Amino acid sequence: FIYPTVESYAQAVEAARPSLNVGTLIGHTALRNNHMDDLFRPATVDEIAAMRADLRLALSQGALGLSSGLAYATAFQATTEEVMALAEELAGEKGVYTTHLRSEFEPILDALD
């Protein structure tokens, strides 16, 4: 990624002085990509801890929350525990969580779990 931290991105936005408001959500797949050698498996405890640390840093630098796309191949193997661990970081900062569900069809209730 061009901007390794939310702080460096915010500085670039400020320097560009766009005539719009900017809010940043941290991508779940970006966190996985930064800490996993294979996105097509569940994350380890250590990888989740590293993702949490990155998310915590991003929130402290002004990110608004976390976004996930659990239906996409690069995040489909993320466990409920992984997503919940990341979401726990949002609570203290009153961050938002947005997601694309794993399914929007028959198994929708399972996707909400």
C-alpha positions as CSV (number, residue, x, y, z in Angstrom):
1,F,0.0,0.0,0.0
2,I,1.2,3.5,-0.7
3,Y,0.4,4.7,2.8
4,P,1.6,2.4,5.5
5,T,-0.3,4.1,8.3
6,V,-3.5,6.1,8.7
7,E,-1.4,9.0,9.9
8,S,0.6,9.1,6.6
9,Y,-2.6,8.9,4.6
10,A,-4.1,11.8,6.6
11,Q,-1.0,13.9,6.0
12,A,-1.3,13.3,2.3
13,V,-5.0,14.2,2.3
14,E,-4.3,17.3,4.3
15,A,-1.5,18.3,1.8
16,A,-3.8,17.7,-1.2
17,R,-6.6,19.9,0.5
18,P,-9.5,18.2,-1.4
19,S,-12.9,19.8,-1.3
20,L,-14.5,16.9,0.4
21,N,-14.6,15.1,3.7
22,V,-12.6,12.0,4.1
23,G,-13.2,9.1,6.6
24,T,-11.0,6.0,6.7
25,L,-12.1,2.4,7.4
26,I,-9.4,-0.2,7.8
27,G,-9.8,-3.2,5.5
28,H,-9.9,-6.6,7.2
29,T,-8.2,-8.2,4.2
30,A,-5.4,-5.5,4.3
31,L,-4.8,-6.5,7.9
32,R,-4.7,-10.2,6.9
33,N,-2.4,-9.4,4.0
34,N,0.1,-7.6,6.2
35,H,0.4,-10.5,8.7
36,M,-0.4,-13.7,6.9
37,D,1.6,-15.7,4.3
38,D,-1.5,-17.5,3.1
39,L,-4.9,-15.8,3.1
40,F,-6.7,-19.0,2.3
41,R,-6.6,-20.4,5.8
42,P,-7.6,-19.2,9.3
43,A,-5.3,-16.8,11.1
44,T,-3.2,-18.0,14.0
45,V,-3.4,-16.5,17.5
46,D,-0.2,-14.5,16.8
47,E,-1.4,-13.2,13.5
48,I,-4.7,-12.0,15.0
49,A,-2.7,-10.3,17.8
50,A,-0.6,-8.5,15.1
51,M,-3.8,-7.5,13.2
52,R,-5.3,-6.2,16.4
53,A,-2.2,-4.1,17.1
54,D,-2.3,-2.6,13.6
55,L,-6.0,-1.8,13.9
56,R,-5.5,-0.2,17.4
57,L,-2.7,2.0,15.9
58,A,-4.9,3.0,13.0
59,L,-7.8,3.9,15.3
60,S,-5.5,6.0,17.4
61,Q,-4.4,7.8,14.3
62,G,-8.0,8.6,13.3
63,A,-9.5,5.6,11.4
64,L,-13.2,5.4,11.9
65,G,-13.4,1.6,12.1
66,L,-13.1,-1.7,10.3
67,S,-14.6,-3.1,7.1
68,S,-14.6,-6.7,6.1
69,G,-15.7,-8.6,3.0
70,L,-16.2,-12.1,4.4
71,A,-17.7,-13.4,1.1
72,Y,-14.5,-12.8,-0.8
73,A,-11.9,-15.5,-1.1
74,T,-9.1,-13.7,0.7
75,A,-11.3,-13.4,3.9
76,F,-13.6,-16.4,3.6
77,Q,-11.4,-18.5,5.9
78,A,-11.5,-15.9,8.6
79,T,-13.1,-17.4,11.7
80,T,-15.8,-15.8,13.8
81,E,-13.2,-15.6,16.6
82,E,-10.8,-13.6,14.3
83,V,-13.5,-11.1,13.4
84,M,-14.7,-10.8,16.9
85,A,-11.2,-10.2,18.2
86,L,-10.7,-7.3,15.7
87,A,-14.2,-5.9,16.6
88,E,-13.2,-5.8,20.3
89,E,-10.6,-3.2,19.3
90,L,-13.4,-1.0,18.0
91,A,-15.4,-0.9,21.2
92,G,-12.9,1.3,23.2
93,E,-12.7,3.8,20.3
94,K,-16.4,3.7,19.5
95,G,-15.4,2.6,16.0
96,V,-17.8,1.3,13.4
97,Y,-17.8,-2.2,11.8
98,T,-19.1,-2.7,8.3
99,T,-19.2,-6.0,6.4
100,H,-20.2,-7.9,3.2
101,L,-21.9,-11.0,4.5
102,R,-20.6,-14.4,3.7
103,S,-23.9,-15.1,2.0
104,E,-27.0,-13.1,1.2
105,F,-29.1,-16.1,0.1
106,E,-30.5,-19.2,1.9
107,P,-27.8,-19.5,4.6
108,I,-28.1,-15.8,5.5
109,L,-28.9,-16.5,9.2
110,D,-25.7,-18.6,9.4
111,A,-23.8,-15.8,7.7
112,L,-24.9,-13.4,10.5
113,D,-23.3,-15.7,13.2
